[in-house]
Amino acid sequence: MPIIRVEMVAGRSVEQKRALVEVLTREAARILSSSPASIFVVIDDVKKENWGAGGKLLSDTYPD
């Protein structure tokens, strides 16, 4: 039972997430010779204020 975890800045649409889950599932199943039903994808949406890069919060670097 492979589990793929995706952490990304919040703000993507449900359609984008759906497409990502479909592609990750299909490709992981193909590469691992697994059933797509056995592949789990977990998406963690992280607020910009809770993500730092280069010593700065993303909310400071990329304000809305």
N, C-alpha and C positions, 0 to 999 in steps of 0.2 A: 504494500500500500504506500506508494510514493506520495509525499506531501510537498507541494511547492508553495513556499511563502513569498509573497510579494509585498514589500513595504514601499510606499510611494506617497508623495505629497497629495493631500486631499484635493478634490476638485474635478476628478474625471467623471464622466457621465456613466450611467448604468450601461449604456450601449458600448462604450469603450471597454468597460470592465468585462462585459459579456464576451466581446470579441477576444480580449486577452485570455480569458479563461478557456475559451474554445481552442485557441491556437496552442496554448501551453499544454492543455490536455491531449490534444491530437498528436503533437510532436513528442511529448514525453512517452505516450503510449507506443508510438512508432519506434522511437529509439530504444526503449526499454523492453519492447515486445510484451507489453502489458495490455490488459483490457482498459479502455477509457474509463470504465466504471470504477476502476481501482485507483485512479489518479484524483487526488484532492488538491485544490488550489485555495489558498487562504490569502485574501487581500487585506492588508492593514493600511487604512488611510490615516496619515499622520498630518496634523495641522502644522503649518509653516512655523508657528511659534514653538513647536516641540521638536524641531529638527534643526541641527546646526551643521554648518560646513565652513571650513576655513576660519574657525573661531568666531563665527557670527551666526545668529539665528536667521533662517531663511526668510522669516517675516520682516527682518530688517533689511535684508539684501533684495528681496523681491516683494515689496508691499503690493497689496491688491490695488 
